[in-house]
Amino acid sequence: MLTGGPLDVLTGDYLAELTMLILARDRIKDPATGYAKTFLRQMEECLGLALERGVRIVVNAGGLAPARLAEALRELAKRQGLDPAVAHVEGDDLLPRRAELGMPDGLLAANAYLGAFGVAECLKAGADVVVTGRVTDAALVAGPAIAHFGWAADESDALAGAVVAGHVLECGAQATGGNYAFFHEHDVTRPGFPIAELRADGSSVITKHPGTGGAVTTGTVTAQLLYETGGARYLGPDVTARLDTVRLTQEGPDRVRIDGVRGEAPPSTLKVGLNSLGGYRNEVVFVLTGLDIKAKAALVRRQLDEALPPEVRPAELRWTLARTDHHDADTEEGASALLRLTARDRDPAKVGRELGKAAVELGLAGYPGFHLTAPPGPGSPYGVFTAAYVDAGEVEHTAVLPDGGRIAIVPAPRKATSPVPAADDAGAGLPAPLPPGPARRAPLGLVVGARSGDKGGDANLGVWARDEAGWSWLAHTLTTDLLRRLLPEAADLPIERHLLPNLRAVNFTITGLLGEGVAAQHRFDPQAKALGEWLRSRHLDIPEALL
């Protein structure tokens, strides 16, 4: 990014729900850690080049220890003979105030999602590098925009536009063709990274450096806009961005304009990510080969049930049979299915030696062809992510400037809003339905794209059409009832559907699909990354006019 073309600010998003848990466990082992060491390794190569080119760097790599990372960066710069102005943002760490704020016992980390104005104050004070802890992903882009254009906290539309641009950039190459449903349409062997050209009114153009791979199209930008969002109102600490007002226009090759974004006051509360230790888990995978797969699986389950008396039985035993076997296969692996046993308990012993012993002792007394993918090992700890909400005035959002000065960030003007946006009216914004015509059975993915991900224990699933005819069909067809039939795992779970007509998209939130979040490894795809691709592979009756 530094050598490929002009750039004013280089951002980097290092944090996710799982990352915060990993950093919290690192901090337990070594109190001097708690930040993303990867960033320091990158700065060994790039800091001098960034200073030479006048490119400022804004990252959330500070994790649980932004002040320590800022100091480590100064030490690295000194060793290289450099003298950057380094600032940091703090105040998101609420763990020391857990009891005061009424949070539960046993937490490893409790971090509020801060906004962009702390980053902006650091840049206005002349910082070459700004490191933060837990800020919203979009704050890394909105902060530089606030500093450059001088926006006030009540300039909601401009702020909302910058937040939308930040959301597009936050996952890097996901906006330039990476993880894109129609990936075969572009060369994504080595996609470039996206750039946002921000304007004073909050509009932007998403592009990339010349000569880099991938593509920037209204499709790739739509896919990223739908990623891990919910309804029309995208709540944040600085502004509520109205995703139903976003307009995308293809201005030219690899140039997509984003404009029309409207903003509203942010809610009165800040989201807080809580990470705790949920217990211990282990996994044993049995290989079932050839004939009678279901009968072999049933035999294993009966034998394990008898081999684990109540005193050593884990609190949770979950069986999953993956039918990876093929009829009349020409390789042994192709003839085999996988039966996965996942065990969880607060006691590590119950998911460790006793479970492994029971599984291994079936080796000469089980189904024909018995073997495991790997010998059972000891149980490993798993984490739990939950969200809490605190009054914005309770959080001491602070910009620590390069000279050591401190600026307290006053919360933006707010309104009393529920921290969780309500489901949109399923009938609002519906286009006219397609006229009747012949249909045939085909995969949904032939006519729509999808992008999915996680928010704690909930899965987000965005689906978009590529033209107006497809949108007319999609909006009327893909209801929550149909989604339950296409995705049986979600059949008994609460589902919200949101319409985003400007994007020709429907966005679903499936509550509880991921259990206690990614660190709990509740399901085969614990972050729902491929949920959208599963949906696109399901067959239904599709109008021939679309096919």
Buried (B, 14 or more C-beta within 10 A) or exposed (E): BBEBBEBEBBBBBBBBBBBBBBBBBBBEEEEEBBBBBEBBEBBEEBBBEBBEEEBBBBBBBBBBBBBBBBEBBBEBBEEEEBEBBBBBBBBBBBBEBBEEBEBEEEBBBBBBBBBBBBBBBBBBBEBBBBBBBBBBBBBBBBBBBBBBBEBEBEBBBBBBBBBBBBBBBBBBBBBBBBBBBBBEEBEBEEBBBBBBBBBEEBBBBBBBBEEBBBBBBBBBBBBBBBBBBBBBBBBBBBBBBBBBBBEBEBEEEBBBBBBBBBBBBBBBBBBBBBBBBBBBBBBBBBBBBBEEBEEBBBBBBEBBEEBBEEEBBBEEBBEBBEEBBEEEEEEEEEBBBBBBBBBBBEBBBBBBBBBBEBBEEBEEEBBEBBEBEEEBEEBEEBBBBBBBBBEBEBBBBBBBBBEEEEBEBEBBEBEEBEBBBEBBEBEEBBBEEBEEEEBEEBBBBEBBBBBBBBBBBBBBBBBBBBEEBBBBBBBEBBBBEEBBEBBEBBEEBEBBBBBBBBBBBBBBBBBBBBBBBBBBBBBEBBBBBBBBBBBBEBEBEBBEEBE
